[in-house]
Amino acid sequence: MGREPRIGGEVRRSSLNWHQIAPQMPVLRYAYISARMDKNKNKRNNFKLMAYLRYVRGLKFHIVLSLITFLLSGVLGYFYAMMHPEDVSILIGIISEAFSPIMEMSTPQIALYIFFHNTLLCLVAVLLGVALGIIPILFAASNGALLGVLAAVVRDKFGWTAFVVGVLPHGVFEIPAMILSIAVGIKFGQETLNAALRRNGKKKLRVEIINGLKFFAGVVMPLLAAAAIIEAFITFPLTFPYTFKY
């Protein structure tokens, strides 16, 4: 008694497992479905992450070119500001007047404004990259030069600490997002040239544009969102004392 029936001298054991039992039991059905959904979601997230990493590896040359252009332009902008302070004063006045409406906004409104403003600029740099990558390179040069000019002005009035406080918190997200956008735009220009010279077909150009826009939406925009939130909620309060002194 109590022994399981034998078939052919072997003890007969159930071959049912969790995947067979759980869907048949109402108590476990929800847990089973949730576990499968979480597993599939993790697979999709891992697939996206690997796809983004592969895409970035294909941008290595373009990222280096973007970064060099940005840094060199920053150095030139810095020394130009040191040698021509009168021109820089006019430029700073124009920039201050253009961004003066921000001071009347609430902090969440400032974050939204910064996010949409930077996203639009980066997206334009990406899309206009099809014009042989010229616009993204100019975008990198102008932003680098502007940052160099601001560095010279802020250092002269308040010191390097004020510049670091005003750039570093949100810059660790915003600058990489900008560099990646420029790199994608340059890649678009390269693929456009290859298609024009018939090195590659137009189909590859379309695929590159689609992949680039997916990368922009999945990587660049989250970085810009984080930068906008940090700039509005952290950088602005930290730099307010320096603004008041100015």
PAPA-674630 format. One record per residue: residue number from 0; residue in three letters; x, y, z of N, C-alpha, C in turn. Coordinates in nm, 3 decimals. Layout:
% residues N
 pos code     n.u     n.v     n.w    ca.u    ca.v    ca.w     c.u     c.v     c.w
 NUM  Ala       X       Y       Z       X       Y       Z       X       Y       Z
...
//
This chain:
% residues 246
 pos code     n.u     n.v     n.w    ca.u    ca.v    ca.w     c.u     c.v     c.w
   0  Met   0.084  -0.119   0.000   0.000   0.000   0.000   0.087   0.125   0.000
   1  Gly   0.034   0.230  -0.064   0.108   0.356  -0.068   0.214   0.360  -0.175
   2  Arg   0.237   0.244  -0.246   0.338   0.244  -0.351   0.276   0.284  -0.483
   3  Glu   0.355   0.351  -0.569   0.306   0.392  -0.700   0.303   0.272  -0.793
   4  Pro   0.208   0.266  -0.884   0.200   0.154  -0.977   0.322   0.145  -1.065
   5  Arg   0.361   0.020  -1.093   0.478  -0.005  -1.176   0.436  -0.040  -1.318
   6  Ile   0.516   0.005  -1.414   0.496  -0.033  -1.554   0.628  -0.084  -1.605
   7  Gly   0.628  -0.215  -1.639   0.752  -0.275  -1.687   0.859  -0.275  -1.581
   8  Gly   0.819  -0.292  -1.455   0.916  -0.298  -1.347   0.969  -0.164  -1.303
   9  Glu   0.925  -0.053  -1.367   0.972   0.081  -1.332   0.862   0.153  -1.255
  10  Val   0.901   0.235  -1.162   0.803   0.315  -1.090   0.754   0.424  -1.183
  11  Arg   0.621   0.437  -1.198   0.563   0.537  -1.288   0.560   0.672  -1.217
  12  Arg   0.626   0.768  -1.273   0.632   0.901  -1.215   0.573   1.003  -1.314
  13  Ser   0.516   1.107  -1.257   0.455   1.210  -1.341   0.563   1.290  -1.411
  14  Ser   0.541   1.317  -1.540   0.636   1.396  -1.619   0.594   1.543  -1.626
  15  Leu   0.488   1.579  -1.553   0.442   1.717  -1.556   0.543   1.807  -1.486
  16  Asn   0.561   1.927  -1.537   0.649   2.025  -1.475   0.573   2.155  -1.455
  17  Trp   0.644   2.257  -1.408   0.582   2.387  -1.377   0.509   2.445  -1.497
  18  His   0.569   2.439  -1.615   0.508   2.499  -1.734   0.380   2.429  -1.775
  19  Gln   0.361   2.303  -1.735   0.239   2.230  -1.768   0.133   2.247  -1.661
  20  Ile   0.176   2.255  -1.536   0.080   2.259  -1.426   0.024   2.400  -1.406
  21  Ala   0.114   2.502  -1.405   0.074   2.637  -1.368  -0.042   2.692  -1.450
  22  Pro  -0.043   2.678  -1.585  -0.154   2.735  -1.661  -0.288   2.670  -1.630
  23  Gln  -0.288   2.550  -1.571  -0.412   2.478  -1.544  -0.468   2.512  -1.406
  24  Met  -0.392   2.579  -1.322  -0.435   2.608  -1.186  -0.462   2.758  -1.174
  25  Pro  -0.585   2.797  -1.145  -0.620   2.940  -1.137  -0.533   3.017  -1.039
  26  Val  -0.494   2.952  -0.928  -0.416   3.023  -0.828  -0.279   3.060  -0.882
  27  Leu  -0.221   2.972  -0.965  -0.086   2.995  -1.015  -0.082   3.059  -1.154
  28  Arg  -0.200   3.069  -1.215  -0.201   3.117  -1.354  -0.146   3.259  -1.366
  29  Tyr  -0.188   3.348  -1.276  -0.142   3.486  -1.283   0.009   3.495  -1.264
  30  Ala   0.060   3.420  -1.164   0.204   3.420  -1.140   0.280   3.366  -1.260
  31  Tyr   0.225   3.263  -1.322   0.290   3.203  -1.439   0.296   3.302  -1.555
  32  Ile   0.183   3.369  -1.583   0.178   3.465  -1.693   0.272   3.583  -1.665
  33  Ser   0.273   3.630  -1.539   0.360   3.743  -1.504   0.507   3.706  -1.521
  34  Ala   0.541   3.582  -1.480   0.680   3.537  -1.493   0.721   3.530  -1.639
  35  Arg   0.632   3.479  -1.724   0.663   3.470  -1.867   0.677   3.608  -1.929
  36  Met   0.589   3.702  -1.888   0.595   3.838  -1.942   0.724   3.907  -1.900
  37  Asp   0.763   3.890  -1.771   0.888   3.949  -1.724   1.008   3.892  -1.797
  38  Lys   1.003   3.760  -1.822   1.113   3.696  -1.893   1.125   3.750  -2.035
  39  Asn   1.010   3.764  -2.104   1.012   3.816  -2.241   1.056   3.963  -2.243
  40  Lys   1.011   4.040  -2.140   1.051   4.181  -2.133   1.201   4.195  -2.113
  41  Asn   1.257   4.110  -2.026   1.401   4.114  -2.003   1.478   4.078  -2.130
  42  Lys   1.426   3.981  -2.205   1.491   3.944  -2.331   1.490   4.061  -2.429
  43  Arg   1.374   4.130  -2.437   1.365   4.243  -2.529   1.459   4.356  -2.487
  44  Asn   1.465   4.383  -2.356   1.554   4.488  -2.307   1.700   4.455  -2.333
  45  Asn   1.737   4.329  -2.310   1.875   4.287  -2.337   1.908   4.297  -2.485
  46  Phe   1.809   4.263  -2.570   1.829   4.272  -2.714   1.850   4.418  -2.756
  47  Lys   1.769   4.510  -2.700   1.785   4.651  -2.732   1.920   4.703  -2.686
  48  Leu   1.960   4.664  -2.566   2.089   4.709  -2.513   2.203   4.663  -2.601
  49  Met   2.200   4.537  -2.642   2.306   4.485  -2.729   2.304   4.554  -2.864
  50  Ala   2.184   4.583  -2.915   2.174   4.652  -3.044   2.232   4.793  -3.034
  51  Tyr   2.204   4.863  -2.923   2.259   4.997  -2.904   2.411   4.993  -2.892
  52  Leu   2.463   4.894  -2.821   2.608   4.882  -2.805   2.675   4.854  -2.940
  53  Arg   2.613   4.768  -3.021   2.668   4.741  -3.154   2.665   4.868  -3.239
  54  Tyr   2.559   4.946  -3.227   2.548   5.068  -3.305   2.656   5.168  -3.264
  55  Val   2.680   5.179  -3.132   2.783   5.271  -3.083   2.921   5.228  -3.132
  56  Arg   2.945   5.097  -3.134   3.074   5.048  -3.185   3.094   5.088  -3.331
  57  Gly   2.985   5.092  -3.405   2.995   5.136  -3.544   3.013   5.286  -3.559
  58  Leu   3.000   5.361  -3.449   3.014   5.507  -3.451   3.148   5.554  -3.395
  59  Lys   3.239   5.462  -3.368   3.363   5.500  -3.299   3.437   5.613  -3.371
  60  Phe   3.457   5.599  -3.500   3.527   5.703  -3.576   3.450   5.835  -3.571
  61  His   3.320   5.829  -3.586   3.237   5.949  -3.590   3.233   6.017  -3.453
  62  Ile   3.233   5.938  -3.347   3.236   5.994  -3.212   3.369   6.066  -3.186
  63  Val   3.479   6.003  -3.227   3.611   6.065  -3.209   3.619   6.195  -3.287
  64  Leu   3.571   6.195  -3.411   3.573   6.317  -3.493   3.489   6.426  -3.429
  65  Ser   3.372   6.390  -3.378   3.284   6.488  -3.313   3.349   6.545  -3.188
  66  Leu   3.410   6.458  -3.109   3.471   6.502  -2.983   3.592   6.592  -3.009
  67  Ile   3.675   6.556  -3.107   3.792   6.639  -3.139   3.747   6.777  -3.188
  68  Thr   3.646   6.780  -3.275   3.595   6.908  -3.325   3.541   6.993  -3.211
  69  Phe   3.467   6.931  -3.121   3.409   7.002  -3.007   3.518   7.059  -2.916
  70  Leu   3.618   6.977  -2.883   3.723   7.021  -2.791   3.811   7.129  -2.853
  71  Leu   3.852   7.111  -2.978   3.935   7.211  -3.043   3.862   7.345  -3.055
  72  Ser   3.735   7.337  -3.088   3.655   7.460  -3.098   3.642   7.527  -2.962
  73  Gly   3.631   7.446  -2.857   3.624   7.501  -2.722   3.751   7.576  -2.685
  74  Val   3.866   7.518  -2.719   3.994   7.584  -2.690   4.004   7.715  -2.768
  75  Leu   3.968   7.712  -2.896   3.973   7.834  -2.978   3.878   7.940  -2.925
  76  Gly   3.758   7.897  -2.885   3.662   7.991  -2.829   3.712   8.054  -2.701
  77  Tyr   3.778   7.975  -2.619   3.831   8.026  -2.493   3.936   8.135  -2.517
  78  Phe   4.032   8.107  -2.605   4.139   8.204  -2.628   4.088   8.326  -2.707
  79  Tyr   3.989   8.304  -2.792   3.930   8.419  -2.862   3.864   8.513  -2.762
  80  Ala   3.794   8.456  -2.665   3.728   8.538  -2.563   3.829   8.614  -2.478
  81  Met   3.942   8.552  -2.452   4.045   8.618  -2.372   4.108   8.735  -2.448
  82  Met   4.117   8.721  -2.581   4.184   8.825  -2.661   4.088   8.931  -2.711
  83  His   3.956   8.901  -2.719   3.857   8.996  -2.770   3.740   9.007  -2.672
  84  Pro   3.762   9.061  -2.555   3.655   9.067  -2.455   3.537   9.154  -2.496
  85  Glu   3.563   9.257  -2.579   3.453   9.344  -2.620   3.354   9.271  -2.710
  86  Asp   3.404   9.186  -2.800   3.315   9.107  -2.885   3.235   9.006  -2.802
  87  Val   3.302   8.949  -2.704   3.236   8.849  -2.620   3.126   8.912  -2.537
  88  Ser   3.145   9.035  -2.490   3.042   9.103  -2.412   2.914   9.120  -2.494
  89  Ile   2.929   9.153  -2.621   2.812   9.166  -2.709   2.743   9.032  -2.724
  90  Leu   2.822   8.925  -2.744   2.766   8.791  -2.762   2.693   8.746  -2.636
  91  Ile   2.751   8.769  -2.520   2.689   8.729  -2.394   2.558   8.805  -2.373
  92  Gly   2.557   8.932  -2.412   2.435   9.011  -2.400   2.322   8.955  -2.487
  93  Ile   2.357   8.914  -2.609   2.256   8.857  -2.699   2.203   8.726  -2.643
  94  Ile   2.292   8.641  -2.592   2.250   8.513  -2.535   2.162   8.533  -2.412
  95  Ser   2.203   8.626  -2.326   2.126   8.653  -2.204   1.986   8.702  -2.237
  96  Glu   1.975   8.789  -2.338   1.844   8.841  -2.377   1.757   8.732  -2.437
  97  Ala   1.819   8.641  -2.513   1.743   8.533  -2.576   1.685   8.438  -2.472
  98  Phe   1.759   8.415  -2.363   1.715   8.319  -2.261   1.650   8.386  -2.140
  99  Ser   1.628   8.517  -2.145   1.567   8.586  -2.032   1.427   8.537  -1.997
 100  Pro   1.344   8.495  -2.096   1.210   8.445  -2.059   1.213   8.324  -1.966
 101  Ile   1.324   8.250  -1.965   1.333   8.132  -1.879   1.324   8.170  -1.732
 102  Met   1.376   8.286  -1.698   1.379   8.327  -1.559   1.239   8.347  -1.502
 103  Glu   1.138   8.363  -1.588   1.000   8.382  -1.542   0.924   8.251  -1.535
 104  Met   0.987   8.140  -1.572   0.920   8.010  -1.572   0.939   7.940  -1.438
 105  Ser   0.847   7.845  -1.411   0.865   7.759  -1.295   0.972   7.655  -1.327
 106  Thr   1.019   7.586  -1.223   1.126   7.488  -1.244   1.084   7.376  -1.339
 107  Pro   0.964   7.316  -1.324   0.925   7.213  -1.422   0.915   7.267  -1.564
 108  Gln   0.869   7.391  -1.578   0.860   7.451  -1.712   0.999   7.472  -1.770
 109  Ile   1.094   7.510  -1.686   1.232   7.526  -1.733   1.287   7.393  -1.783
 110  Ala   1.260   7.285  -1.707   1.308   7.152  -1.747   1.249   7.112  -1.882
 111  Leu   1.118   7.135  -1.900   1.054   7.100  -2.028   1.110   7.185  -2.142
 112  Tyr   1.128   7.314  -2.116   1.182   7.403  -2.220   1.322   7.357  -2.263
 113  Ile   1.407   7.330  -2.165   1.543   7.287  -2.197   1.542   7.155  -2.273
 114  Phe   1.457   7.063  -2.230   1.451   6.932  -2.297   1.409   6.946  -2.442
 115  Phe   1.300   7.018  -2.468   1.252   7.030  -2.605   1.348   7.114  -2.691
 116  His   1.407   7.215  -2.632   1.503   7.298  -2.706   1.625   7.216  -2.749
 117  Asn   1.684   7.144  -2.654   1.803   7.065  -2.686   1.771   6.946  -2.777
 118  Thr   1.655   6.885  -2.756   1.615   6.773  -2.841   1.597   6.818  -2.986
 119  Leu   1.535   6.935  -3.004   1.515   6.987  -3.140   1.648   7.016  -3.206
 120  Leu   1.742   7.079  -3.134   1.871   7.111  -3.193   1.948   6.984  -3.230
 121  Cys   1.948   6.887  -3.140   2.020   6.762  -3.169   1.954   6.685  -3.284
 122  Leu   1.821   6.687  -3.290   1.753   6.618  -3.399   1.782   6.684  -3.533
 123  Val   1.788   6.816  -3.533   1.823   6.887  -3.657   1.965   6.849  -3.701
 124  Ala   2.057   6.841  -3.604   2.195   6.802  -3.637   2.199   6.662  -3.696
 125  Val   2.113   6.573  -3.645   2.108   6.437  -3.696   2.052   6.433  -3.837
 126  Leu   1.935   6.494  -3.855   1.865   6.484  -3.984   1.939   6.558  -4.095
 127  Leu   1.997   6.673  -4.064   2.071   6.748  -4.166   2.208   6.688  -4.193
 128  Gly   2.241   6.582  -4.121   2.366   6.513  -4.149   2.369   6.449  -4.285
 129  Val   2.251   6.427  -4.345   2.248   6.368  -4.479   2.315   6.458  -4.581
 130  Ala   2.331   6.587  -4.547   2.402   6.679  -4.637   2.552   6.663  -4.617
 131  Leu   2.598   6.538  -4.636   2.740   6.503  -4.630   2.804   6.527  -4.492
 132  Gly   2.722   6.537  -4.388   2.774   6.550  -4.252   2.829   6.686  -4.219
 133  Ile   2.806   6.785  -4.304   2.863   6.919  -4.282   2.795   6.989  -4.164
 134  Ile   2.662   6.984  -4.160   2.587   7.053  -4.054   2.623   7.000  -3.915
 135  Pro   2.629   6.869  -3.894   2.669   6.821  -3.761   2.807   6.868  -3.717
 136  Ile   2.902   6.874  -3.810   3.036   6.921  -3.775   3.032   7.069  -3.735
 137  Leu   2.954   7.149  -3.809   2.938   7.290  -3.773   2.869   7.303  -3.637
 138  Phe   2.775   7.213  -3.611   2.705   7.213  -3.482   2.802   7.185  -3.368
 139  Ala   2.892   7.088  -3.389   2.993   7.056  -3.288   3.087   7.175  -3.267
 140  Ala   3.129   7.238  -3.377   3.222   7.350  -3.367   3.159   7.469  -3.296
 141  Ser   3.034   7.501  -3.329   2.969   7.618  -3.269   2.943   7.596  -3.120
 142  Asn   2.900   7.477  -3.083   2.874   7.450  -2.942   3.002   7.445  -2.861
 143  Gly   3.107   7.387  -2.918   3.235   7.386  -2.850   3.289   7.526  -2.830
 144  Ala   3.281   7.610  -2.935   3.330   7.747  -2.926   3.251   7.827  -2.822
 145  Leu   3.119   7.807  -2.820   3.035   7.878  -2.724   3.070   7.838  -2.580
 146  Leu   3.093   7.709  -2.560   3.131   7.663  -2.426   3.266   7.721  -2.386
 147  Gly   3.359   7.730  -2.481   3.489   7.790  -2.452   3.477   7.937  -2.415
 148  Val   3.391   8.009  -2.487   3.370   8.151  -2.457   3.310   8.167  -2.317
 149  Leu   3.211   8.087  -2.285   3.150   8.094  -2.152   3.251   8.060  -2.043
 150  Ala   3.338   7.962  -2.073   3.441   7.926  -1.975   3.532   8.044  -1.946
 151  Ala   3.570   8.117  -2.050   3.658   8.232  -2.031   3.588   8.342  -1.952
 152  Val   3.463   8.369  -1.985   3.389   8.475  -1.917   3.366   8.442  -1.770
 153  Val   3.318   8.322  -1.744   3.288   8.282  -1.606   3.416   8.274  -1.524
 154  Arg   3.523   8.220  -1.583   3.650   8.211  -1.509   3.701   8.350  -1.472
 155  Asp   3.685   8.444  -1.566   3.735   8.578  -1.541   3.658   8.649  -1.430
 156  Lys   3.528   8.623  -1.420   3.444   8.695  -1.323   3.432   8.621  -1.190
 157  Phe   3.421   8.487  -1.194   3.390   8.412  -1.072   3.489   8.300  -1.041
 158  Gly   3.573   8.264  -1.136   3.667   8.156  -1.112   3.620   8.023  -1.172
 159  Trp   3.712   7.926  -1.174   3.681   7.797  -1.236   3.574   7.719  -1.160
 160  Thr   3.564   7.741  -1.030   3.463   7.667  -0.953   3.323   7.696  -1.003
 161  Ala   3.296   7.822  -1.032   3.163   7.859  -1.082   3.135   7.793  -1.216
 162  Phe   3.237   7.787  -1.302   3.216   7.722  -1.432   3.187   7.573  -1.416
 163  Val   3.263   7.507  -1.331   3.242   7.364  -1.310   3.104   7.338  -1.251
 164  Val   3.063   7.419  -1.153   2.932   7.404  -1.092   2.821   7.427  -1.194
 165  Gly   2.844   7.519  -1.286   2.742   7.553  -1.384   2.733   7.458  -1.502
 166  Val   2.833   7.373  -1.519   2.835   7.284  -1.636   2.832   7.136  -1.599
 167  Leu   2.908   7.099  -1.498   2.928   6.957  -1.469   2.801   6.879  -1.435
 168  Pro   2.712   6.928  -1.347   2.598   6.843  -1.307   2.515   6.791  -1.423
 169  His   2.475   6.880  -1.513   2.393   6.835  -1.626   2.480   6.803  -1.748
 170  Gly   2.603   6.856  -1.751   2.689   6.834  -1.867   2.730   6.690  -1.886
 171  Val   2.735   6.612  -1.775   2.775   6.472  -1.788   2.672   6.393  -1.869
 172  Phe   2.551   6.446  -1.883   2.449   6.382  -1.967   2.432   6.457  -2.100
 173  Glu   2.434   6.590  -2.093   2.403   6.669  -2.212   2.514   6.662  -2.317
 174  Ile   2.639   6.673  -2.274   2.750   6.671  -2.370   2.761   6.536  -2.441
 175  Pro   2.756   6.421  -2.370   2.754   6.293  -2.444   2.638   6.281  -2.540
 176  Ala   2.519   6.330  -2.499   2.403   6.324  -2.589   2.429   6.405  -2.715
 177  Met   2.490   6.522  -2.700   2.520   6.606  -2.815   2.626   6.541  -2.904
 178  Ile   2.730   6.485  -2.844   2.836   6.420  -2.922   2.779   6.301  -3.000
 179  Leu   2.694   6.223  -2.936   2.634   6.108  -3.004   2.544   6.154  -3.119
 180  Ser   2.469   6.262  -3.097   2.383   6.314  -3.204   2.467   6.358  -3.324
 181  Ile   2.575   6.428  -3.296   2.663   6.474  -3.404   2.724   6.355  -3.477
 182  Ala   2.765   6.253  -3.401   2.823   6.134  -3.463   2.723   6.064  -3.554
 183  Val   2.598   6.054  -3.510   2.494   5.993  -3.594   2.474   6.075  -3.721
 184  Gly   2.472   6.208  -3.707   2.456   6.293  -3.825   2.570   6.277  -3.924
 185  Ile   2.693   6.268  -3.873   2.809   6.246  -3.961   2.798   6.110  -4.030
 186  Lys   2.751   6.010  -3.956   2.733   5.877  -4.017   2.629   5.883  -4.129
 187  Phe   2.523   5.958  -4.106   2.424   5.977  -4.213   2.489   6.039  -4.337
 188  Gly   2.574   6.138  -4.315   2.643   6.202  -4.428   2.733   6.105  -4.502
 189  Gln   2.802   6.021  -4.427   2.890   5.922  -4.488   2.810   5.824  -4.574
 190  Glu   2.698   5.777  -4.520   2.617   5.681  -4.595   2.550   5.746  -4.715
 191  Thr   2.516   5.875  -4.703   2.461   5.947  -4.818   2.564   5.957  -4.929
 192  Leu   2.689   5.987  -4.892   2.796   5.994  -4.992   2.819   5.858  -5.056
 193  Asn   2.817   5.753  -4.975   2.835   5.618  -5.031   2.724   5.583  -5.129
 194  Ala   2.602   5.624  -5.095   2.490   5.596  -5.185   2.502   5.678  -5.313
 195  Ala   2.548   5.803  -5.302   2.562   5.888  -5.420   2.671   5.835  -5.513
 196  Leu   2.776   5.779  -5.454   2.885   5.722  -5.534   2.859   5.577  -5.571
 197  Arg   2.742   5.527  -5.532   2.699   5.390  -5.562   2.790   5.284  -5.500
 198  Arg   2.853   5.321  -5.388   2.929   5.221  -5.313   2.834   5.130  -5.237
 199  Asn   2.724   5.188  -5.192   2.619   5.113  -5.125   2.486   5.152  -5.187
 200  Gly   2.388   5.065  -5.172   2.257   5.094  -5.226   2.179   5.190  -5.137
 201  Lys   2.071   5.244  -5.192   1.986   5.334  -5.115   1.916   5.261  -5.000
 202  Lys   1.900   5.130  -5.015   1.837   5.053  -4.909   1.920   5.059  -4.781
 203  Lys   2.052   5.052  -4.793   2.138   5.059  -4.676   2.129   5.197  -4.611
 204  Leu   2.114   5.301  -4.693   2.098   5.435  -4.638   1.969   5.445  -4.558
 205  Arg   1.860   5.388  -4.611   1.733   5.390  -4.538   1.745   5.315  -4.406
 206  Val   1.811   5.200  -4.410   1.829   5.121  -4.288   1.912   5.199  -4.186
 207  Glu   2.016   5.268  -4.234   2.101   5.346  -4.144   2.023   5.460  -4.081
 208  Ile   1.939   5.526  -4.158   1.859   5.636  -4.104   1.760   5.583  -4.000
 209  Ile   1.696   5.472  -4.028   1.602   5.414  -3.931   1.673   5.374  -3.802
 210  Asn   1.787   5.308  -3.816   1.862   5.267  -3.697   1.911   5.388  -3.617
 211  Gly   1.955   5.491  -3.690   2.001   5.612  -3.623   1.891   5.682  -3.545
 212  Leu   1.772   5.688  -3.604   1.660   5.752  -3.535   1.614   5.670  -3.414
 213  Lys   1.620   5.537  -3.426   1.588   5.452  -3.311   1.689   5.475  -3.199
 214  Phe   1.815   5.486  -3.236   1.919   5.512  -3.136   1.897   5.649  -3.072
 215  Phe   1.860   5.746  -3.152   1.833   5.880  -3.099   1.720   5.876  -2.998
 216  Ala   1.613   5.806  -3.032   1.497   5.798  -2.941   1.527   5.717  -2.817
 217  Gly   1.606   5.611  -2.831   1.629   5.520  -2.720   1.744   5.557  -2.629
 218  Val   1.840   5.636  -2.679   1.959   5.668  -2.601   1.975   5.819  -2.582
 219  Val   1.973   5.894  -2.693   2.000   6.037  -2.685   1.891   6.112  -2.609
 220  Met   1.765   6.083  -2.641   1.656   6.155  -2.574   1.650   6.130  -2.424
 221  Pro   1.668   6.007  -2.376   1.676   5.989  -2.229   1.790   6.066  -2.165
 222  Leu   1.906   6.073  -2.232   2.017   6.152  -2.179   1.981   6.300  -2.172
 223  Leu   1.914   6.350  -2.275   1.873   6.491  -2.276   1.767   6.518  -2.170
 224  Ala   1.679   6.422  -2.147   1.577   6.438  -2.043   1.643   6.446  -1.905
 225  Ala   1.738   6.357  -1.879   1.810   6.361  -1.750   1.885   6.492  -1.735
 226  Ala   1.948   6.538  -1.842   2.023   6.664  -1.836   1.931   6.782  -1.807
 227  Ala   1.814   6.784  -1.871   1.720   6.895  -1.851   1.669   6.899  -1.707
 228  Ile   1.638   6.784  -1.651   1.589   6.778  -1.513   1.697   6.825  -1.416
 229  Ile   1.819   6.778  -1.436   1.930   6.817  -1.347   1.961   6.966  -1.362
 230  Glu   1.959   7.015  -1.484   1.989   7.157  -1.505   1.885   7.247  -1.439
 231  Ala   1.758   7.209  -1.450   1.651   7.292  -1.394   1.645   7.284  -1.242
 232  Phe   1.660   7.163  -1.187   1.640   7.143  -1.044   1.768   7.153  -0.961
 233  Ile   1.885   7.138  -1.025   2.011   7.139  -0.949   2.104   7.251  -0.995
 234  Thr   2.133   7.256  -1.126   2.231   7.354  -1.175   2.183   7.497  -1.155
 235  Phe   2.058   7.525  -1.188   2.008   7.662  -1.173   2.016   7.711  -1.029
 236  Pro   1.969   7.633  -0.930   1.984   7.679  -0.791   2.130   7.697  -0.749
 237  Leu   2.219   7.611  -0.799   2.360   7.623  -0.761   2.426   7.747  -0.820
 238  Thr   2.384   7.786  -0.940   2.447   7.900  -1.008   2.376   8.032  -0.979
 239  Phe   2.264   8.026  -0.908   2.190   8.151  -0.882   2.274   8.254  -0.808
 240  Pro   2.353   8.216  -0.707   2.437   8.318  -0.640   2.533   8.390  -0.735
 241  Tyr   2.588   8.316  -0.830   2.680   8.379  -0.925   2.605   8.472  -1.021
 242  Thr   2.484   8.431  -1.057   2.402   8.514  -1.145   2.366   8.645  -1.075
 243  Phe   2.337   8.634  -0.946   2.303   8.753  -0.869   2.421   8.851  -0.861
 244  Lys   2.541   8.793  -0.842   2.661   8.877  -0.837   2.684   8.946  -0.971
 245  Tyr   2.655   8.870  -1.080   2.679   8.926  -1.212   2.583   9.042  -1.240
//
